[in-house]
Amino acid sequence: MMINLTKQDVKDCFTMRDAIEADKEALAHYSKGQAIVPLRTNIDIATRHGQALFMPGYVEGEKDALGIKIVSVYPDNVQKGLPSVPATMIVMNPETGMVSGMIDGTYLTQLRTGAVQGAATELLSRPDAKIGALIGTGGQAECQLEAMLTVRDLEEVRIFDLDFSRASAFAEEMALKFGVRMVPVETSEACVTDADIITSVTTSKRPTFEARHIKRGAHINGVGAYTKDMCEIPKEIIKDADVVIFDTTDGVMQEAGDFIQPLEEGFVNENQYNGELGQLINGEIKGRQLEDEITIFKTVGSAVLDVVTASKILEAYQKKSKN
């Protein structure tokens, strides 16, 4: 019998910590060459002003994972009272090819994207980190915040958005939810100065902060930029960083403008990009070695994260249902 899971169903059986471990496992397999992730198929539905995107993946591990995420982009849906970017994750049985479940793809994307940042933050940031900075309060922001708080015992998180009233409302809501001091700020400088962990999750086409405001020992996550013309992370901090690690090198080098542009300009060279998070997990490369090092993690996402996380969500739901 096929299972259909809503956002609440997922929340009831699968935690952010579960998602972080799932993402670590997914990227470890990816870096070992144990994943098949074809290029995303994009079908333009011009007559309806829409697009349909298909993201399949297969991961071979202790428990194989197979599936496809379908994401539609229909801006006109807002006028119909429907989501403009609906998404569904289809989970398949790798032994039989049968569809075994469907999961709310919008929440799955938010969860696995927050979790991959959490995995990187856990592996690269200083263990004694106390001050966090979150730039951007859109749909991805809450899971990004939750991931940071899951892996580090932060005392304060500064919240910055171009719309200060939105930052204030978000900070108030998150303080109640997580019981941690949230401080809305009016400038990115106030957000990142003296912060131990900085996470930027926007679609900005220019850096969301300045390199000179980053302290030694900070860890930076670039989460939002996913096209060649988007650019969240300033090239100066990329050049100064001691460790720069990606979720998938192929993905970042094809899609992330903030890391492609300085390379094409000759501002940085490829040797300054140290490898993949999966390689770090597998012990093939080194991460932070000293307290005062600056570390950077960039993610553009991959279907490998979707299929492994979705498979584990379905497994957790079935186990919970039996109990």
C-alpha positions in Angstrom: 0.0 0.0 0.0 1.4 3.4 -1.0 1.9 5.9 1.9 1.2 9.6 1.4 2.9 11.8 4.0 2.1 15.5 4.8 4.5 18.0 6.3 3.0 17.2 9.8 3.4 13.5 9.2 7.1 14.0 8.6 7.5 16.3 11.6 5.8 13.7 13.8 8.3 10.9 12.9 11.5 12.6 11.8 13.7 15.2 13.6 16.2 17.6 12.3 18.9 15.5 13.9 17.6 12.5 11.9 17.8 14.6 8.7 21.3 15.7 9.5 22.5 12.1 9.8 20.6 11.2 6.6 22.3 14.0 4.7 25.8 13.0 6.0 25.1 9.4 4.8 23.9 10.6 1.4 26.9 12.8 0.7 29.3 10.1 2.0 27.8 7.7 -0.6 27.9 10.4 -3.3 31.6 11.2 -2.8 32.3 7.4 -3.0 30.7 7.3 -6.4 27.7 5.3 -5.1 25.0 7.5 -6.4 23.4 8.1 -9.8 22.0 11.6 -10.1 21.1 12.6 -13.7 20.8 16.2 -14.6 17.5 17.8 -13.7 14.9 17.7 -16.5 13.1 21.0 -17.0 10.0 21.1 -19.1 8.8 24.5 -20.1 5.0 24.8 -20.1 4.9 28.2 -22.0 1.2 28.3 -22.7 0.5 28.1 -18.9 3.5 30.2 -17.8 4.9 27.3 -15.9 7.7 24.8 -15.6 7.9 21.2 -14.5 11.2 20.0 -13.1 12.1 16.3 -12.5 14.9 15.4 -10.2 15.6 11.6 -10.0 18.2 9.8 -8.0 19.5 6.4 -6.9 21.9 5.8 -4.0 23.6 2.5 -3.3 24.3 1.8 0.3 23.5 -0.4 3.3 19.9 0.4 2.3 19.5 1.5 -1.3 17.4 4.6 -2.0 15.5 5.4 -5.2 13.1 8.2 -6.1 12.2 11.3 -7.9 11.2 14.8 -6.8 8.8 16.7 -9.0 8.8 20.5 -8.6 6.5 22.8 -10.5 7.0 26.5 -10.9 3.7 28.2 -11.7 3.7 31.9 -10.6 0.1 32.4 -11.7 -1.1 29.8 -9.1 -1.1 32.6 -6.5 -4.2 34.1 -8.2 -5.9 30.7 -7.9 -5.1 30.3 -4.2 -2.6 27.6 -4.9 1.2 27.3 -4.1 3.4 28.8 -6.8 6.1 26.2 -6.3 4.3 22.9 -5.4 6.6 19.9 -4.9 6.2 16.1 -4.4 8.7 13.5 -3.6 8.0 10.0 -4.9 9.8 7.2 -3.1 10.3 3.9 -4.9 11.3 0.5 -3.8 14.8 -0.1 -5.3 14.2 -3.9 -5.3 11.0 -3.8 -7.3 10.7 -0.4 -8.8 7.3 0.0 -7.3 6.2 3.4 -5.8 6.1 3.0 -2.0 5.3 6.5 -0.9 4.8 10.2 -1.6 6.0 13.0 0.7 5.4 16.7 0.8 8.3 17.9 -1.4 8.3 21.5 -0.3 8.9 20.6 3.4 11.3 17.8 2.4 13.4 20.3 0.5 13.4 22.7 3.4 14.3 19.9 5.9 17.2 18.4 3.9 18.6 21.8 2.9 18.6 22.9 6.6 20.1 19.5 7.5 23.0 19.7 5.1 23.9 23.1 6.4 23.6 21.6 9.9 25.9 18.7 9.0 28.5 21.2 7.6 28.2 23.4 10.7 28.7 20.5 13.0 31.8 19.3 11.1 33.4 22.7 10.4 32.4 25.3 13.0 34.1 25.8 16.4 32.5 23.5 19.0 32.3 26.5 21.4 30.3 28.7 19.0 27.8 30.9 20.8 26.7 33.6 18.4 24.8 32.8 15.2 23.8 35.0 12.2 21.0 34.3 9.8 20.7 36.4 6.6 17.3 36.0 4.9 13.9 35.1 6.4 12.2 33.3 3.5 10.8 29.8 3.3 14.1 28.1 4.0 15.0 30.2 7.0 13.3 28.3 9.8 14.9 25.0 9.0 18.2 26.7 8.6 17.9 28.2 12.0 16.8 24.9 13.5 19.8 23.1 12.0 22.2 25.6 13.5 20.6 25.3 16.9 20.6 21.5 16.7 24.3 21.2 16.3 25.6 24.1 18.4 24.5 25.5 21.8 24.0 29.1 20.6 23.2 31.8 23.1 22.1 34.4 20.5 21.2 34.5 16.8 21.1 37.8 14.9 18.4 38.0 12.2 18.8 40.2 9.1 16.4 40.7 6.2 16.1 43.6 3.7 12.7 44.1 5.3 13.4 44.9 9.0 9.7 44.4 10.0 9.9 40.9 8.5 13.1 40.2 10.4 11.5 41.4 13.6 8.4 39.2 13.2 10.5 36.2 12.3 12.9 36.8 15.3 9.9 37.0 17.7 8.3 33.9 16.4 11.6 31.9 16.5 12.5 33.0 20.0 9.2 31.6 21.2 9.7 28.4 19.3 13.3 27.6 20.2 13.7 29.4 23.5 16.9 31.2 22.3 17.6 34.9 22.2 16.8 36.2 18.7 18.0 39.7 17.7 16.6 41.4 14.6 19.1 43.8 13.2 18.9 46.6 10.5 22.2 45.9 8.8 24.2 42.9 7.6 27.2 44.4 9.4 25.4 44.2 12.7 24.3 40.7 11.9 27.8 39.2 11.1 30.2 41.2 13.3 31.7 38.8 15.9 29.3 36.0 14.8 30.7 32.5 15.1 28.4 30.9 12.5 27.0 32.9 9.6 24.3 31.4 7.3 23.1 33.3 4.3 20.0 32.0 2.6 18.9 34.5 -0.1 18.6 34.7 -3.9 20.8 37.9 -3.9 22.9 38.8 -6.9 25.4 40.6 -4.8 27.2 39.6 -1.5 25.0 39.8 1.5 27.8 40.9 3.8 31.3 42.3 3.7 34.4 40.2 4.2 36.0 42.7 6.5 33.2 42.2 9.1 34.0 38.5 9.5 36.1 37.5 12.5 38.8 34.9 12.5 37.5 31.5 13.5 34.1 32.0 12.0 32.2 29.4 9.9 30.1 30.6 6.9 27.3 28.8 5.1 26.2 29.8 1.6 22.8 28.3 1.1 20.7 30.5 -1.2 22.5 31.2 -4.4 21.9 28.5 -7.0 22.4 30.2 -10.4 25.5 31.6 -12.1 24.3 35.2 -11.6 23.5 34.8 -7.9 26.2 35.8 -5.4 25.8 35.7 -1.6 29.3 35.1 -0.4 31.9 37.9 -1.0 34.9 36.8 -3.1 37.3 38.4 -0.6 36.3 36.0 2.2 36.5 33.0 -0.2 40.1 34.0 -1.0 40.9 34.5 2.7 39.2 31.3 4.0 41.3 28.4 5.2 38.8 25.7 4.2 36.2 25.8 1.4 34.0 22.8 1.1 31.0 22.0 -1.2 28.0 19.6 -1.0 28.8 18.5 -4.5 31.7 20.0 -6.5 29.9 19.4 -9.9 26.8 21.1 -8.6 28.5 24.2 -7.2 30.8 24.6 -10.2 27.7 24.5 -12.5 25.3 26.6 -10.5 26.8 28.8 -7.7 27.7 32.2 -9.1 29.5 33.3 -5.9 32.1 30.5 -6.4 32.1 30.4 -10.2 32.6 34.1 -10.8 35.9 34.6 -8.7 37.3 31.5 -10.3 36.6 32.8 -13.8 38.0 36.2 -12.9 41.2 34.6 -11.7 40.6 36.1 -8.2 40.9 32.6 -6.7 42.2 29.3 -8.1 40.8 25.8 -7.9 43.3 24.8 -5.3 41.5 27.0 -2.8 38.4 24.8 -3.1 39.2 21.8 -0.9 36.5 19.3 -1.9 33.2 17.8 -0.8 31.5 17.4 2.6 31.2 13.7 1.8 35.0 13.5 1.4 35.4 15.1 4.8 33.0 12.6 6.3 34.8 9.7 4.6 38.2 11.0 6.0 39.6 11.8 2.6 40.2 15.5 3.2 40.7 17.7 6.3 38.4 20.3 7.7 39.0 22.9 10.4 42.4 22.3 12.0 42.8 25.5 14.2 40.4 27.6 16.2 41.1 30.8 14.3 40.6 29.4 10.8 37.8 30.7 8.6 35.7 27.9 7.1 33.1 28.1 4.3 30.5 25.6 3.2 28.4 26.0 0.0 25.4 23.9 -1.0 23.3 24.0 -4.1 21.4 20.8 -3.3 21.2 17.5 -5.0 18.7 14.8 -5.6 20.9 12.5 -3.6 19.8 14.4 -0.4 16.2 14.0 -1.4 16.2 10.3 -2.1 18.1 9.2 1.0 16.2 11.5 3.4 12.8 10.6 1.9 13.6 6.9 2.1 14.5 7.2 5.8 11.4 9.3 6.5 9.2 6.6 5.0 11.1 3.9 7.1 10.6 6.0 10.3 6.9 6.5 9.6 6.4 2.8 9.0 8.3 1.9 12.2 6.2 4.5 14.2 3.0 3.2 12.8 3.8 -0.4 13.9 4.4 0.8 17.4 
